[in-house]
Amino acid sequence: MNRRVARLRAAQALYQIDLTESDANIAIESVMDEGETPSSFMLDLVHGTLEHKSTIDPLISASLQGWTLDRMGLVDRAIVRMTLYEMKHIEDIPVNVSFNEGIELAKAFGGEESGKFVNGVLSKAMEDLHK
């Protein structure tokens, strides 16, 4: 499983967890194709995002203009959380790569408008991280 597929599967699992409050391992299993096994990168994205959610969510909230975290679409929220986790906690991936991958995921799931929204939130969050 390459990193792009791992990000896709992780975003799907995080969305499912947010939507149904299911167990992380059950969500991970449910998003895998038959015969596919989760990579360590995918597992790190899912479990790390959940583990650091309490520090990621305030960063997202501070980056939203005219929105609240609860009002965000579940897919966008899952992607932004995961991307911020990756940007802050996975050191062997350049921040701009994580940033661009997050935007591409948002476009794939939600279209151009979703990509623009995620881009704006991540850009603002990155500014706040660098202060």
VMD Tcl script that builds the backbone (N, CA, C; Angstrom):
set m [mol new atoms 393]
animate dup $m
set s [atomselect $m all]
$s set {name element resname resid chain x y z} {
  {N N MET 1 A 0.853 -1.186 0.000}
  {CA C MET 1 A 0.000 0.000 0.000}
  {C C MET 1 A 0.887 1.234 0.000}
  {N N ASN 2 A 0.776 2.060 -1.036}
  {CA C ASN 2 A 1.580 3.277 -1.072}
  {C C ASN 2 A 0.946 4.341 -0.159}
  {N N ARG 3 A 1.667 5.436 0.020}
  {CA C ARG 3 A 1.192 6.463 0.966}
  {C C ARG 3 A -0.095 7.136 0.520}
  {N N ARG 4 A -0.276 7.300 -0.767}
  {CA C ARG 4 A -1.504 7.937 -1.256}
  {C C ARG 4 A -2.717 7.079 -0.910}
  {N N VAL 5 A -2.622 5.775 -1.146}
  {CA C VAL 5 A -3.715 4.860 -0.807}
  {C C VAL 5 A -3.896 4.804 0.709}
  {N N ALA 6 A -2.795 4.820 1.441}
  {CA C ALA 6 A -2.875 4.805 2.905}
  {C C ALA 6 A -3.625 6.035 3.421}
  {N N ARG 7 A -3.351 7.191 2.845}
  {CA C ARG 7 A -4.061 8.417 3.243}
  {C C ARG 7 A -5.552 8.308 2.924}
  {N N LEU 8 A -5.854 7.794 1.753}
  {CA C LEU 8 A -7.249 7.615 1.348}
  {C C LEU 8 A -7.976 6.701 2.327}
  {N N ARG 9 A -7.398 5.547 2.617}
  {CA C ARG 9 A -8.022 4.589 3.544}
  {C C ARG 9 A -8.125 5.178 4.960}
  {N N ALA 10 A -7.098 5.894 5.379}
  {CA C ALA 10 A -7.123 6.507 6.710}
  {C C ALA 10 A -8.238 7.546 6.800}
  {N N ALA 11 A -8.378 8.369 5.764}
  {CA C ALA 11 A -9.448 9.377 5.756}
  {C C ALA 11 A -10.813 8.701 5.801}
  {N N GLN 12 A -10.968 7.609 5.057}
  {CA C GLN 12 A -12.232 6.869 5.074}
  {C C GLN 12 A -12.518 6.322 6.473}
  {N N ALA 13 A -11.502 5.769 7.110}
  {CA C ALA 13 A -11.685 5.215 8.454}
  {C C ALA 13 A -12.021 6.322 9.455}
  {N N LEU 14 A -11.323 7.456 9.369}
  {CA C LEU 14 A -11.587 8.565 10.295}
  {C C LEU 14 A -12.989 9.131 10.088}
  {N N TYR 15 A -13.415 9.196 8.846}
  {CA C TYR 15 A -14.787 9.626 8.553}
  {C C TYR 15 A -15.779 8.675 9.209}
  {N N GLN 16 A -15.567 7.387 9.033}
  {CA C GLN 16 A -16.479 6.393 9.608}
  {C C GLN 16 A -16.511 6.484 11.139}
  {N N ILE 17 A -15.364 6.678 11.750}
  {CA C ILE 17 A -15.281 6.795 13.207}
  {C C ILE 17 A -16.070 8.011 13.671}
  {N N ASP 18 A -15.913 9.122 12.952}
  {CA C ASP 18 A -16.615 10.360 13.295}
  {C C ASP 18 A -18.128 10.203 13.105}
  {N N LEU 19 A -18.517 9.521 12.044}
  {CA C LEU 19 A -19.927 9.362 11.711}
  {C C LEU 19 A -20.642 8.391 12.647}
  {N N THR 20 A -20.011 7.250 12.905}
  {CA C THR 20 A -20.696 6.171 13.639}
  {C C THR 20 A -20.151 5.929 15.037}
  {N N GLU 21 A -19.082 6.651 15.395}
  {CA C GLU 21 A -18.410 6.445 16.675}
  {C C GLU 21 A -17.971 4.991 16.848}
  {N N SER 22 A -17.589 4.383 15.732}
  {CA C SER 22 A -17.144 2.993 15.782}
  {C C SER 22 A -15.712 2.915 16.284}
  {N N ASP 23 A -15.322 1.726 16.676}
  {CA C ASP 23 A -13.968 1.439 17.130}
  {C C ASP 23 A -13.000 1.636 15.953}
  {N N ALA 24 A -11.824 2.167 16.231}
  {CA C ALA 24 A -10.854 2.458 15.173}
  {C C ALA 24 A -10.483 1.203 14.387}
  {N N ASN 25 A -10.240 0.113 15.068}
  {CA C ASN 25 A -9.823 -1.103 14.373}
  {C C ASN 25 A -10.933 -1.668 13.489}
  {N N ILE 26 A -12.168 -1.545 13.935}
  {CA C ILE 26 A -13.300 -1.994 13.111}
  {C C ILE 26 A -13.426 -1.100 11.881}
  {N N ALA 27 A -13.258 0.205 12.069}
  {CA C ALA 27 A -13.342 1.144 10.945}
  {C C ALA 27 A -12.221 0.875 9.937}
  {N N ILE 28 A -11.028 0.628 10.436}
  {CA C ILE 28 A -9.898 0.338 9.551}
  {C C ILE 28 A -10.188 -0.914 8.726}
  {N N GLU 29 A -10.644 -1.943 9.399}
  {CA C GLU 29 A -10.949 -3.198 8.710}
  {C C GLU 29 A -12.026 -2.999 7.643}
  {N N SER 30 A -13.011 -2.183 7.935}
  {CA C SER 30 A -14.139 -2.016 7.012}
  {C C SER 30 A -13.784 -1.236 5.748}
  {N N VAL 31 A -12.721 -0.435 5.779}
  {CA C VAL 31 A -12.361 0.349 4.593}
  {C C VAL 31 A -11.338 -0.347 3.700}
  {N N MET 32 A -10.851 -1.483 4.138}
  {CA C MET 32 A -9.846 -2.201 3.361}
  {C C MET 32 A -10.520 -3.013 2.254}
  {N N ASP 33 A -9.896 -3.015 1.077}
  {CA C ASP 33 A -10.363 -3.887 0.001}
  {C C ASP 33 A -10.014 -5.325 0.358}
  {N N GLU 34 A -10.700 -6.253 -0.265}
  {CA C GLU 34 A -10.435 -7.665 0.002}
  {C C GLU 34 A -8.974 -7.989 -0.326}
  {N N GLY 35 A -8.320 -8.648 0.613}
  {CA C GLY 35 A -6.917 -9.016 0.430}
  {C C GLY 35 A -5.934 -7.905 0.746}
  {N N GLU 36 A -6.423 -6.734 1.066}
  {CA C GLU 36 A -5.568 -5.590 1.371}
  {C C GLU 36 A -5.315 -5.547 2.875}
  {N N THR 37 A -4.102 -5.219 3.255}
  {CA C THR 37 A -3.788 -5.070 4.675}
  {C C THR 37 A -3.313 -3.641 4.918}
  {N N PRO 38 A -3.651 -3.085 6.071}
  {CA C PRO 38 A -3.250 -1.703 6.340}
  {C C PRO 38 A -1.738 -1.595 6.536}
  {N N SER 39 A -1.169 -0.550 6.002}
  {CA C SER 39 A 0.263 -0.298 6.192}
  {C C SER 39 A 0.479 0.349 7.558}
  {N N SER 40 A 1.706 0.326 8.020}
  {CA C SER 40 A 2.015 0.974 9.299}
  {C C SER 40 A 1.759 2.478 9.197}
  {N N PHE 41 A 1.974 3.063 8.018}
  {CA C PHE 41 A 1.708 4.486 7.806}
  {C C PHE 41 A 0.216 4.780 7.981}
  {N N MET 42 A -0.624 3.953 7.391}
  {CA C MET 42 A -2.071 4.145 7.525}
  {C C MET 42 A -2.497 4.026 8.983}
  {N N LEU 43 A -1.995 3.012 9.659}
  {CA C LEU 43 A -2.346 2.821 11.072}
  {C C LEU 43 A -1.885 4.011 11.907}
  {N N ASP 44 A -0.698 4.527 11.604}
  {CA C ASP 44 A -0.192 5.703 12.315}
  {C C ASP 44 A -1.097 6.907 12.073}
  {N N LEU 45 A -1.535 7.098 10.831}
  {CA C LEU 45 A -2.419 8.229 10.531}
  {C C LEU 45 A -3.727 8.137 11.321}
  {N N VAL 46 A -4.341 6.974 11.340}
  {CA C VAL 46 A -5.627 6.824 12.032}
  {C C VAL 46 A -5.438 6.960 13.536}
  {N N HIS 47 A -4.570 6.139 14.104}
  {CA C HIS 47 A -4.411 6.148 15.560}
  {C C HIS 47 A -3.789 7.450 16.060}
  {N N GLY 48 A -2.832 7.992 15.315}
  {CA C GLY 48 A -2.201 9.254 15.707}
  {C C GLY 48 A -3.175 10.417 15.666}
  {N N THR 49 A -3.996 10.460 14.619}
  {CA C THR 49 A -4.999 11.521 14.510}
  {C C THR 49 A -5.967 11.455 15.682}
  {N N LEU 50 A -6.421 10.253 15.998}
  {CA C LEU 50 A -7.351 10.100 17.130}
  {C C LEU 50 A -6.684 10.455 18.451}
  {N N GLU 51 A -5.442 10.053 18.603}
  {CA C GLU 51 A -4.704 10.314 19.845}
  {C C GLU 51 A -4.463 11.807 20.059}
  {N N HIS 52 A -4.242 12.538 18.977}
  {CA C HIS 52 A -3.917 13.970 19.079}
  {C C HIS 52 A -5.100 14.882 18.750}
  {N N LYS 53 A -6.280 14.311 18.640}
  {CA C LYS 53 A -7.471 15.084 18.278}
  {C C LYS 53 A -7.702 16.260 19.228}
  {N N SER 54 A -7.411 16.080 20.500}
  {CA C SER 54 A -7.662 17.148 21.479}
  {C C SER 54 A -6.740 18.354 21.279}
  {N N THR 55 A -5.614 18.170 20.615}
  {CA C THR 55 A -4.750 19.315 20.312}
  {C C THR 55 A -4.936 19.803 18.875}
  {N N ILE 56 A -5.421 18.925 18.008}
  {CA C ILE 56 A -5.642 19.308 16.614}
  {C C ILE 56 A -6.926 20.120 16.464}
  {N N ASP 57 A -7.993 19.712 17.140}
  {CA C ASP 57 A -9.284 20.388 16.971}
  {C C ASP 57 A -9.255 21.872 17.339}
  {N N PRO 58 A -8.580 22.291 18.421}
  {CA C PRO 58 A -8.509 23.732 18.686}
  {C C PRO 58 A -7.766 24.500 17.586}
  {N N LEU 59 A -6.776 23.861 16.988}
  {CA C LEU 59 A -6.050 24.486 15.884}
  {C C LEU 59 A -6.973 24.669 14.685}
  {N N ILE 60 A -7.799 23.661 14.414}
  {CA C ILE 60 A -8.773 23.770 13.321}
  {C C ILE 60 A -9.779 24.875 13.633}
  {N N SER 61 A -10.318 24.860 14.847}
  {CA C SER 61 A -11.317 25.863 15.241}
  {C C SER 61 A -10.784 27.277 15.075}
  {N N ALA 62 A -9.530 27.484 15.445}
  {CA C ALA 62 A -8.922 28.811 15.318}
  {C C ALA 62 A -8.703 29.189 13.852}
  {N N SER 63 A -8.689 28.200 12.968}
  {CA C SER 63 A -8.443 28.435 11.545}
  {C C SER 63 A -9.717 28.612 10.729}
  {N N LEU 64 A -10.854 28.375 11.359}
  {CA C LEU 64 A -12.131 28.502 10.661}
  {C C LEU 64 A -12.631 29.932 10.769}
  {N N GLN 65 A -13.035 30.486 9.667}
  {CA C GLN 65 A -13.556 31.848 9.674}
  {C C GLN 65 A -15.031 31.786 9.292}
  {N N GLY 66 A -15.880 32.085 10.253}
  {CA C GLY 66 A -17.315 32.042 10.015}
  {C C GLY 66 A -17.897 30.639 10.103}
  {N N TRP 67 A -17.120 29.700 10.585}
  {CA C TRP 67 A -17.559 28.309 10.721}
  {C C TRP 67 A -17.215 27.815 12.121}
  {N N THR 68 A -17.841 26.725 12.501}
  {CA C THR 68 A -17.441 26.014 13.718}
  {C C THR 68 A -17.007 24.615 13.310}
  {N N LEU 69 A -16.269 23.979 14.165}
  {CA C LEU 69 A -15.807 22.621 13.893}
  {C C LEU 69 A -16.985 21.678 13.663}
  {N N ASP 70 A -18.042 21.847 14.443}
  {CA C ASP 70 A -19.222 20.986 14.300}
  {C C ASP 70 A -19.954 21.206 12.984}
  {N N ARG 71 A -19.793 22.372 12.406}
  {CA C ARG 71 A -20.484 22.693 11.159}
  {C C ARG 71 A -19.728 22.204 9.923}
  {N N MET 72 A -18.460 21.872 10.106}
  {CA C MET 72 A -17.658 21.358 8.994}
  {C C MET 72 A -18.241 20.042 8.510}
  {N N GLY 73 A -18.124 19.782 7.226}
  {CA C GLY 73 A -18.506 18.486 6.703}
  {C C GLY 73 A -17.619 17.407 7.300}
  {N N LEU 74 A -18.178 16.237 7.538}
  {CA C LEU 74 A -17.427 15.160 8.174}
  {C C LEU 74 A -16.207 14.739 7.357}
  {N N VAL 75 A -16.348 14.715 6.047}
  {CA C VAL 75 A -15.222 14.317 5.196}
  {C C VAL 75 A -14.110 15.358 5.298}
  {N N ASP 76 A -14.467 16.631 5.164}
  {CA C ASP 76 A -13.463 17.692 5.269}
  {C C ASP 76 A -12.787 17.671 6.632}
  {N N ARG 77 A -13.571 17.480 7.672}
  {CA C ARG 77 A -13.015 17.460 9.032}
  {C C ARG 77 A -12.036 16.299 9.198}
  {N N ALA 78 A -12.390 15.132 8.698}
  {CA C ALA 78 A -11.498 13.973 8.796}
  {C C ALA 78 A -10.187 14.234 8.058}
  {N N ILE 79 A -10.289 14.817 6.861}
  {CA C ILE 79 A -9.099 15.088 6.057}
  {C C ILE 79 A -8.226 16.144 6.714}
  {N N VAL 80 A -8.828 17.216 7.213}
  {CA C VAL 80 A -8.048 18.280 7.861}
  {C C VAL 80 A -7.374 17.757 9.124}
  {N N ARG 81 A -8.104 17.012 9.942}
  {CA C ARG 81 A -7.493 16.442 11.148}
  {C C ARG 81 A -6.295 15.575 10.799}
  {N N MET 82 A -6.494 14.671 9.857}
  {CA C MET 82 A -5.434 13.749 9.480}
  {C C MET 82 A -4.233 14.494 8.898}
  {N N THR 83 A -4.491 15.483 8.048}
  {CA C THR 83 A -3.405 16.229 7.429}
  {C C THR 83 A -2.624 17.024 8.465}
  {N N LEU 84 A -3.317 17.644 9.404}
  {CA C LEU 84 A -2.616 18.387 10.459}
  {C C LEU 84 A -1.807 17.444 11.338}
  {N N TYR 85 A -2.359 16.277 11.624}
  {CA C TYR 85 A -1.574 15.294 12.388}
  {C C TYR 85 A -0.288 14.964 11.625}
  {N N GLU 86 A -0.440 14.677 10.341}
  {CA C GLU 86 A 0.723 14.319 9.526}
  {C C GLU 86 A 1.737 15.461 9.493}
  {N N MET 87 A 1.262 16.684 9.317}
  {CA C MET 87 A 2.150 17.843 9.240}
  {C C MET 87 A 2.896 18.083 10.553}
  {N N LYS 88 A 2.220 17.859 11.663}
  {CA C LYS 88 A 2.815 18.153 12.966}
  {C C LYS 88 A 3.644 17.005 13.538}
  {N N HIS 89 A 3.302 15.771 13.216}
  {CA C HIS 89 A 3.877 14.648 13.957}
  {C C HIS 89 A 4.647 13.621 13.127}
  {N N ILE 90 A 4.577 13.692 11.819}
  {CA C ILE 90 A 5.337 12.743 10.995}
  {C C ILE 90 A 6.455 13.528 10.326}
  {N N GLU 91 A 7.637 13.375 10.865}
  {CA C GLU 91 A 8.746 14.248 10.494}
  {C C GLU 91 A 9.418 13.898 9.172}
  {N N ASP 92 A 9.269 12.660 8.682}
  {CA C ASP 92 A 9.980 12.294 7.456}
  {C C ASP 92 A 9.227 12.673 6.178}
  {N N ILE 93 A 8.092 13.355 6.330}
  {CA C ILE 93 A 7.334 13.821 5.168}
  {C C ILE 93 A 7.334 15.350 5.185}
  {N N PRO 94 A 7.789 15.975 4.105}
  {CA C PRO 94 A 7.771 17.449 4.073}
  {C C PRO 94 A 6.349 17.986 4.258}
  {N N VAL 95 A 6.233 19.075 4.977}
  {CA C VAL 95 A 4.936 19.672 5.278}
  {C C VAL 95 A 4.155 19.983 4.005}
  {N N ASN 96 A 4.850 20.492 2.980}
  {CA C ASN 96 A 4.136 20.847 1.751}
  {C C ASN 96 A 3.576 19.614 1.045}
  {N N VAL 97 A 4.209 18.460 1.200}
  {CA C VAL 97 A 3.687 17.225 0.611}
  {C C VAL 97 A 2.395 16.839 1.330}
  {N N SER 98 A 2.422 16.865 2.651}
  {CA C SER 98 A 1.217 16.548 3.432}
  {C C SER 98 A 0.093 17.515 3.076}
  {N N PHE 99 A 0.421 18.785 3.002}
  {CA C PHE 99 A -0.542 19.834 2.671}
  {C C PHE 99 A -1.205 19.546 1.323}
  {N N ASN 100 A -0.394 19.311 0.302}
  {CA C ASN 100 A -0.924 19.059 -1.041}
  {C C ASN 100 A -1.737 17.772 -1.109}
  {N N GLU 101 A -1.297 16.740 -0.425}
  {CA C GLU 101 A -2.041 15.473 -0.413}
  {C C GLU 101 A -3.410 15.653 0.242}
  {N N GLY 102 A -3.461 16.449 1.312}
  {CA C GLY 102 A -4.739 16.721 1.973}
  {C C GLY 102 A -5.713 17.432 1.038}
  {N N ILE 103 A -5.217 18.401 0.294}
  {CA C ILE 103 A -6.066 19.134 -0.651}
  {C C ILE 103 A -6.546 18.209 -1.760}
  {N N GLU 104 A -5.665 17.379 -2.274}
  {CA C GLU 104 A -6.050 16.441 -3.336}
  {C C GLU 104 A -7.103 15.452 -2.848}
  {N N LEU 105 A -6.975 14.987 -1.616}
  {CA C LEU 105 A -7.994 14.093 -1.043}
  {C C LEU 105 A -9.340 14.803 -0.961}
  {N N ALA 106 A -9.317 16.045 -0.501}
  {CA C ALA 106 A -10.571 16.813 -0.384}
  {C C ALA 106 A -11.225 16.999 -1.746}
  {N N LYS 107 A -10.432 17.291 -2.759}
  {CA C LYS 107 A -10.971 17.439 -4.116}
  {C C LYS 107 A -11.578 16.127 -4.603}
  {N N ALA 108 A -10.892 15.021 -4.310}
  {CA C ALA 108 A -11.361 13.713 -4.766}
  {C C ALA 108 A -12.682 13.334 -4.111}
  {N N PHE 109 A -12.811 13.653 -2.826}
  {CA C PHE 109 A -14.028 13.284 -2.096}
  {C C PHE 109 A -15.145 14.303 -2.259}
  {N N GLY 110 A -14.787 15.583 -2.237}
  {CA C GLY 110 A -15.824 16.607 -2.180}
  {C C GLY 110 A -15.852 17.580 -3.332}
  {N N GLY 111 A -14.943 17.460 -4.278}
  {CA C GLY 111 A -14.938 18.366 -5.408}
  {C C GLY 111 A -14.075 19.588 -5.185}
  {N N GLU 112 A -14.104 20.476 -6.144}
  {CA C GLU 112 A -13.250 21.656 -6.148}
  {C C GLU 112 A -13.510 22.560 -4.941}
  {N N GLU 113 A -14.784 22.762 -4.582}
  {CA C GLU 113 A -15.104 23.634 -3.443}
  {C C GLU 113 A -14.543 23.081 -2.137}
  {N N SER 114 A -14.631 21.780 -1.985}
  {CA C SER 114 A -14.076 21.150 -0.795}
  {C C SER 114 A -12.563 21.330 -0.758}
  {N N GLY 115 A -11.921 21.198 -1.912}
  {CA C GLY 115 A -10.480 21.416 -1.991}
  {C C GLY 115 A -10.093 22.825 -1.588}
  {N N LYS 116 A -10.873 23.808 -2.044}
  {CA C LYS 116 A -10.597 25.205 -1.683}
  {C C LYS 116 A -10.791 25.441 -0.184}
  {N N PHE 117 A -11.852 24.852 0.369}
  {CA C PHE 117 A -12.128 25.011 1.791}
  {C C PHE 117 A -10.994 24.414 2.625}
  {N N VAL 118 A -10.608 23.188 2.308}
  {CA C VAL 118 A -9.533 22.519 3.043}
  {C C VAL 118 A -8.222 23.285 2.881}
  {N N ASN 119 A -7.956 23.786 1.695}
  {CA C ASN 119 A -6.766 24.592 1.457}
  {C C ASN 119 A -6.747 25.801 2.388}
  {N N GLY 120 A -7.872 26.498 2.485}
  {CA C GLY 120 A -7.950 27.680 3.349}
  {C C GLY 120 A -7.728 27.352 4.814}
  {N N VAL 121 A -8.350 26.290 5.286}
  {CA C VAL 121 A -8.209 25.903 6.698}
  {C C VAL 121 A -6.771 25.481 6.986}
  {N N LEU 122 A -6.197 24.652 6.114}
  {CA C LEU 122 A -4.817 24.200 6.328}
  {C C LEU 122 A -3.828 25.357 6.234}
  {N N SER 123 A -4.049 26.285 5.302}
  {CA C SER 123 A -3.158 27.442 5.172}
  {C C SER 123 A -3.149 28.267 6.448}
  {N N LYS 124 A -4.330 28.543 6.986}
  {CA C LYS 124 A -4.436 29.320 8.225}
  {C C LYS 124 A -3.805 28.562 9.388}
  {N N ALA 125 A -4.035 27.258 9.460}
  {CA C ALA 125 A -3.461 26.449 10.534}
  {C C ALA 125 A -1.944 26.444 10.444}
  {N N MET 126 A -1.411 26.380 9.233}
  {CA C MET 126 A 0.054 26.402 9.057}
  {C C MET 126 A 0.639 27.739 9.529}
  {N N GLU 127 A -0.065 28.836 9.228}
  {CA C GLU 127 A 0.383 30.149 9.713}
  {C C GLU 127 A 0.467 30.150 11.220}
  {N N ASP 128 A -0.584 29.617 11.866}
  {CA C ASP 128 A -0.622 29.585 13.320}
  {C C ASP 128 A 0.464 28.681 13.892}
  {N N LEU 129 A 0.779 27.596 13.215}
  {CA C LEU 129 A 1.835 26.686 13.678}
  {C C LEU 129 A 3.209 27.345 13.625}
  {N N HIS 130 A 3.408 28.205 12.633}
  {CA C HIS 130 A 4.717 28.825 12.460}
  {C C HIS 130 A 4.926 30.058 13.325}
  {N N LYS 131 A 3.896 30.481 14.043}
  {CA C LYS 131 A 4.026 31.653 14.924}
  {C C LYS 131 A 4.698 31.264 16.215}
}
mol reanalyze $m
mol bondsrecalc $m
mol representation Tube
mol addrep $m
